[in-house]
Structure formats: structure tokens, C-alpha cells
């Protein structure tokens, strides 16, 4: 496969996944903002979201104050923010158009229709009218795109590069989503009451479609350490770090070449750390430092894949 084609396939899947996970993080923040809280707590919620997404500089150039309206507008529809849902879905569509011949008709039509529909929804004020409904729509379209890809594409190199991009981006964004909570705790230095904590972690689990999974696995009240274990170490949880890295590595092995040995080694080492890790050891180390280190590893893998295969 041409490296330019592989590059477009890799990034179209990353952009689709990034749009979905941005919607998931925004939904947590929005649902949390509906609970009784002080103005300081509300600002910390939205500030942590911008900080974890590493968008402080871009946001500061556009807005002087941090509040729900500004942050949601910035992260959903702002064309100056390259990570906004608007720009992610536009970039996914443009990458798909560039490699139209490598995709099935169903995959292309799904991505094209998603982009056209998003423009219509934003013009009609969907973000202002009902943010949660818009976030659910973004998640649904991402699920649809992924399902059509798995269900209609030949499982050749093109398919594997799409899956590598999806799982790598999902691992990165799950870590960021989980870190939003701990970033805010560390930054504020305060403990939230148990009832509010319960509703917050419930929102986190629901945002990753993990609420029912948590109940099935643990059969217990929601506890932060168990949520962290589910989203980091459980190999059978579709959005956990362990599952994402394992699936990414499996697809990476299918396209391995003479230059990719070091990238495969780093991916295998990270998979082993998650496969044999224990949540008590991670929490003793500190979840925020652990997630920071994980994000560095994922960025390193992304750079290695670009160096070994892509343009």
C-alpha cells in the first residue's frame, strides 16, 4: 500500500474517534454542570477539560473567560480549534475523499453524510438547544462509521490501518477522559461529597457506555478505584486502555515491515504493563502521573507508526 494512502486511512479513523471522545468528555462536563455547585467548581470543571485537551493557548486567544457556553462552542464548532468536533469530522471526510477508492461505498457515504448533517445541525442551533442530544448524535455517527467499516471492508492493509488509528486515538482519549476528574481534584485540593462523587462517576461510566458493565463486573456501589481499574486494566472492557493497546498491537502486527521492529517492541512493552498491572500499584504511584506517562507512550507510538509506515 502507498504510504500516502495509509496516512489518510490512519488519520480519518483517528479524527472520527477524536470527535466521538470529545463529545464524551463534553457530555461529562455538561451533566456535571447541571448539579448544584459553586461558580468556582463550575469553572474548574470546564478549565480542566480545556487543560486535559492541551488547548489552553488556543482557547485563551479566543475567549477571556472560561464557562460552559464558551468551552462547548470552542470544542464543538470553532473552526480555529483544530480538535473541535466540527474540524475533526471535516478532516475525516476530507481524508476519506482522498482515498475514496480504498473504501467501500457504504463507508464513504456514512462519513460524507455525517459531515453534511453536522453542518445542518449547527446551523439550526442544536448545540444551544440541547447539547446532550448533539453529543449523543456524534457518538451514534461514530458507532455507525465503525460498524460499517467492520461490516463491509475487506480485512486487508487498508482495514488494519483504520483500526490502528481508531484504537490508538481511543486509548489516548480514554486516558484524557479519566484524567479530567483527577486533574480537577489535584488542582483544587478539595474533596467532593460522596453523593456528588457518585453522580460524577456515574456520568463518567455512562459516557463510555460502561455503567451496565460496571454493575455486571463489580456488583457493587460505584467506587473511584474500581472505575479506574475498569477503564485502565480490564482487557474485556471495549474502551479500556488495556483493550485498546492490545487491539492496536494485533493490527500493527498484521502490517509490520522491516522498519517497524522498535515500534512493535514499544507497543508490546506497553501491552504487558497493562496486562500485568495492578490498580493498587497504579494508585500508589498516583493516577494522574500514570495517565500522563501513558499519554507520552501513546504519542511516542503514534510518532513511531508515522515514521515506519506513513508519509
PyMOL commands that set and color helices and strands:
alter all, ss='L'
color gray80, all
select helices_A, chain A and resi 3-33+39-52+56-62+68-76+85-98+100-102+105-123+126-129+131-152+157-188+194-207+211-218+224-232+241-254+261-275+279-285+287-309
alter helices_A, ss='H'
color red, helices_A
deselect
rebuild
show_as cartoon
